[in-house]
Amino acid sequence: MNSAIYTKIFIYASILLIGFIGKKLGAFKREYTKFLNSVICYITLPAAIINGFQGVTLTPILFIGLAIGLFTNVLLLVLGQVLNKNKTPNERAIFVFSANCFNIGNFAIPFLSGLISADGFAAICVFDISVAIMCYGANVAIANSIMGNNGKIKVGAVVKKICTSPVFITYMTLIFLALIRVQLPTIVLELTGVVGNANAFLAMLCIGILFQFKLNKEQWKIVAKLLSLRTVVCGLVSLTVYFLIPLPNDIKIAICVVLMAPCAGAAPALTESSGADGTVAAVINSISIPLSMALMTLLLTIL
């Protein structure tokens, strides 16, 4: 693990601490995360996506990463709901956001910078499209249905949320521009560069504000069950990709490693916004970060 990774770990931990201490001192309130989440979803995350997408050359083989991402996200979502079919709407909603999405833009890409090939990074960007579709589209609609409709999921609401998600629209626009070989003006990229750089800070700050260790026994059971499910399933999918999917080795390694990325940075705020317990989601997210760093480093070492 090089000094750049240690630096990134220190920065993320510091931002989490700022949010946590700020809440304890009364400077921040839990309610602030709803506003911050809107800023992330509609402004900073789309800008960060535009920044990360620059220089990506789309090839058909890269879209295998999209298929793997969608399969993994849907599998984790379904298994999470099956395991909790008799649980409360709150617990089911927590699993919706924390079980199946990955922190790509704010964690995986900075963490893997300089450690994987350019094609590997392109594969990660395409993989992230599946995360955008699920996290900011399907998951939001499903969680809102669970919390507001006695556990019933409205398919129409899910499709509408996906198609109107700012993140999904951003990715679809970028793919269209890439296919017709149109580049964004320099002034637009400079603007998104400034705005997008705030995304990681805001996401980590939200987690820090929502984070607390004072969970009861049942809440800790949720944390343990969710992280166990996520780790086992993602580990099995990684093994399948590495040994059975015919991909170039650098792309294969990139996908295997990114499958070990932490829970989506926006998961706690999105959970809170749906009316479920964002505190438990924040603990899950915080624990998933060091766990993921260890697993991602291990895979980079042995693959």
C-alpha positions in Angstrom: 0.0 0.0 0.0 1.7 3.2 -1.1 1.8 6.7 0.5 -1.0 7.9 -1.8 -3.4 5.3 -0.4 -2.4 6.2 3.2 -3.1 9.8 2.4 -6.5 9.1 1.0 -7.4 7.0 4.1 -6.3 9.8 6.4 -8.4 12.4 4.4 -11.6 10.2 4.4 -11.2 9.5 8.1 -10.7 13.2 8.9 -13.8 14.2 7.0 -15.9 11.6 8.8 -14.5 12.9 12.1 -15.4 16.5 11.2 -19.0 15.5 10.6 -19.2 13.4 13.8 -17.5 16.0 16.0 -19.6 18.8 14.4 -22.8 16.9 15.3 -21.6 16.4 18.9 -20.8 20.1 19.3 -24.2 21.1 17.9 -22.8 22.6 14.7 -24.5 20.0 12.5 -27.9 18.3 12.8 -29.2 15.1 11.3 -31.7 17.1 9.3 -28.9 18.7 7.3 -28.1 15.4 5.6 -31.3 15.6 3.6 -30.3 18.9 2.0 -26.7 17.7 1.5 -28.0 14.6 -0.2 -30.0 16.7 -2.6 -26.8 18.7 -3.4 -24.9 15.4 -4.0 -27.6 13.8 -6.2 -28.4 16.8 -8.3 -25.1 18.8 -8.5 -21.8 17.4 -7.2 -22.2 13.7 -8.2 -23.2 14.4 -11.8 -20.3 16.8 -12.0 -17.9 14.2 -10.6 -19.2 11.7 -13.1 -18.6 14.1 -16.0 -15.0 14.5 -14.7 -14.3 10.8 -14.4 -15.8 10.0 -17.8 -13.4 12.2 -19.7 -10.9 10.2 -21.8 -12.9 7.0 -21.5 -13.1 5.1 -24.8 -16.2 3.0 -25.0 -15.7 -0.5 -26.5 -18.3 -3.4 -26.5 -16.2 -5.5 -24.1 -16.4 -2.8 -21.4 -20.2 -3.2 -21.3 -19.7 -6.7 -19.8 -18.7 -4.7 -16.7 -22.1 -3.0 -16.8 -23.8 -6.4 -17.0 -21.8 -7.7 -14.1 -22.6 -4.6 -12.1 -26.3 -4.9 -12.7 -26.4 -8.6 -12.0 -24.5 -8.1 -8.6 -26.7 -5.1 -7.6 -29.9 -6.9 -8.4 -28.8 -10.2 -6.7 -27.8 -8.4 -3.5 -31.1 -6.4 -3.5 -33.2 -9.5 -4.0 -31.3 -11.6 -1.4 -31.5 -8.7 1.1 -35.3 -8.5 0.7 -35.7 -12.3 0.8 -33.7 -12.5 4.0 -35.8 -9.7 5.6 -39.2 -10.5 4.2 -40.6 -10.8 7.7 -38.7 -7.8 9.2 -39.9 -4.3 9.7 -40.0 -1.8 6.8 -37.1 0.1 8.5 -34.8 -2.9 8.3 -35.8 -3.7 4.8 -35.1 -0.1 3.7 -31.7 -0.2 5.3 -30.9 -3.3 3.2 -32.1 -1.6 0.0 -29.5 1.1 0.1 -26.6 -0.5 1.9 -26.5 -4.1 0.7 -26.2 -3.6 -3.1 -24.4 -0.4 -4.1 -20.8 0.6 -4.3 -18.8 3.7 -3.6 -17.1 4.1 -7.0 -16.5 7.8 -7.7 -15.7 8.9 -4.1 -13.7 5.8 -3.1 -12.8 3.2 -5.6 -11.4 5.4 -8.4 -9.2 7.5 -6.0 -8.1 4.4 -4.1 -7.1 2.6 -7.3 -5.5 5.5 -9.0 -2.1 4.4 -10.4 -2.8 0.8 -9.5 -4.8 -0.4 -12.5 -4.6 0.2 -16.3 -6.5 2.8 -18.3 -8.8 0.1 -19.7 -9.4 -1.0 -16.1 -10.5 2.5 -15.1 -12.8 2.6 -18.2 -14.4 -0.7 -17.0 -15.0 0.8 -13.6 -16.7 3.8 -15.0 -19.0 1.6 -17.0 -19.6 -0.6 -13.9 -20.6 2.6 -12.1 -23.5 3.1 -14.5 -25.2 0.1 -12.9 -24.6 1.6 -9.4 -26.2 4.9 -10.6 -29.2 3.1 -12.0 -29.8 1.2 -8.8 -28.7 3.6 -6.0 -30.3 6.8 -7.3 -33.1 5.2 -9.2 -34.4 1.8 -8.4 -33.3 1.8 -4.7 -34.9 5.2 -4.0 -38.2 4.1 -5.5 -38.2 0.7 -3.8 -37.3 2.2 -0.4 -40.0 4.9 -0.6 -42.5 2.2 -1.5 -41.5 0.0 1.4 -41.6 2.9 3.9 -44.8 4.5 2.5 -46.8 1.7 1.0 -46.9 -1.0 3.7 -44.0 -2.8 2.1 -45.5 -2.9 -1.4 -43.2 -2.1 -4.3 -44.7 -0.1 -7.2 -42.9 -1.1 -10.5 -44.1 2.0 -12.3 -42.5 4.2 -9.6 -39.2 2.3 -9.8 -39.0 2.8 -13.6 -39.9 6.5 -13.4 -37.3 7.1 -10.7 -34.6 5.4 -12.7 -35.4 7.4 -15.9 -35.6 10.7 -14.0 -32.5 10.2 -11.8 -29.9 13.0 -12.4 -27.1 10.4 -12.3 -28.7 8.1 -14.8 -29.5 11.0 -17.1 -25.9 12.2 -16.8 -24.5 8.8 -17.7 -26.8 8.3 -20.7 -25.9 11.8 -22.0 -22.2 11.1 -21.7 -22.5 7.8 -23.5 -24.5 9.4 -26.3 -21.9 12.1 -26.7 -19.1 9.5 -26.7 -20.9 7.5 -29.4 -21.2 10.5 -31.7 -17.7 11.7 -30.7 -18.7 15.0 -29.3 -16.5 16.5 -26.5 -17.8 18.9 -23.9 -16.4 22.5 -24.0 -13.4 23.2 -21.8 -15.3 25.8 -19.8 -17.9 23.2 -18.9 -15.2 20.7 -17.8 -13.6 23.4 -15.7 -16.9 24.1 -14.0 -17.6 20.4 -13.3 -14.0 20.0 -12.1 -14.6 22.6 -9.3 -18.1 21.3 -8.4 -17.2 17.6 -8.7 -14.3 18.0 -6.3 -16.8 18.7 -3.5 -18.6 15.4 -4.0 -16.3 13.2 -1.9 -16.2 15.7 0.9 -20.0 16.1 1.1 -20.6 12.3 1.0 -18.1 11.6 3.8 -19.4 14.5 5.8 -23.0 13.1 5.7 -21.7 9.7 6.9 -19.9 11.5 9.8 -23.0 13.5 10.8 -25.2 10.3 10.8 -22.6 8.1 12.5 -22.8 6.9 16.1 -21.7 3.8 17.9 -24.6 3.6 20.3 -26.6 0.9 18.6 -28.7 -1.6 20.4 -28.2 -5.4 20.0 -30.8 -5.7 17.2 -29.2 -2.9 15.2 -25.8 -4.5 15.5 -27.3 -7.7 14.2 -28.5 -5.8 11.1 -25.0 -4.5 10.6 -23.4 -7.9 10.9 -25.9 -9.6 8.7 -25.8 -7.0 5.9 -22.0 -6.9 5.8 -21.7 -10.7 5.8 -24.2 -11.0 3.0 -22.4 -8.3 1.0 -18.9 -9.7 1.5 -19.8 -13.3 0.7 -21.9 -12.5 -2.4 -19.3 -10.1 -3.8 -16.5 -12.5 -3.1 -18.3 -15.3 -5.0 -19.1 -12.9 -8.0 -15.4 -11.9 -8.0 -14.3 -15.5 -8.2 -16.7 -16.2 -11.0 -15.5 -13.1 -13.0 -11.9 -14.0 -12.6 -12.1 -17.7 -13.4 -15.1 -18.0 -15.8 -15.7 -14.7 -17.6 -13.5 -14.2 -20.8 -12.1 -10.7 -20.3 -8.7 -9.1 -20.7 -6.7 -9.6 -17.5 -6.5 -5.9 -16.6 -10.2 -5.4 -17.0 -11.0 -8.6 -15.1 -8.8 -7.5 -12.2 -10.4 -4.0 -12.1 -13.9 -5.5 -11.9 -12.9 -8.1 -9.3 -11.3 -5.4 -7.1 -14.2 -2.8 -7.5 -16.7 -5.5 -6.4 -15.0 -5.2 -2.9 -15.6 -1.4 -2.8 -17.5 0.0 0.2 -21.2 0.7 0.4 -22.3 3.8 -1.6 -21.3 7.0 0.2 -24.8 8.4 -0.2 -26.5 5.4 1.3 -26.9 6.8 4.9 -28.4 10.1 3.6 -30.6 8.3 1.1 -31.8 5.9 3.9 -32.5 8.9 6.1 -34.4 10.6 3.3 -36.6 7.6 2.8 -37.7 7.7 6.4 -35.6 4.8 7.6 -32.8 4.7 10.2 -29.8 6.5 8.6 -27.7 6.0 11.8 -27.5 2.2 11.2 -26.7 2.8 7.6 -23.9 5.2 8.6 -22.3 2.6 10.9 -22.6 0.0 8.1 -21.0 2.4 5.7 -18.2 3.4 8.1 -17.3 -0.2 8.9 -17.4 -1.1 5.2 -14.6 1.4 4.4 -11.7 -0.3 6.3 -13.1 -3.7 5.4 -13.1 -2.8 1.7 -9.6 -1.3 1.8 -8.3 -4.5 3.3 -10.1 -6.7 0.7 -9.2 -4.5 -2.3 -5.6 -4.4 -1.3 -5.6 -8.2 -0.8 -7.0 -8.8 -4.3 -4.5 -6.3 -5.9 -1.7 -8.2 -4.2 -2.7 -11.8 -5.2 -4.3 -11.3 -8.7 
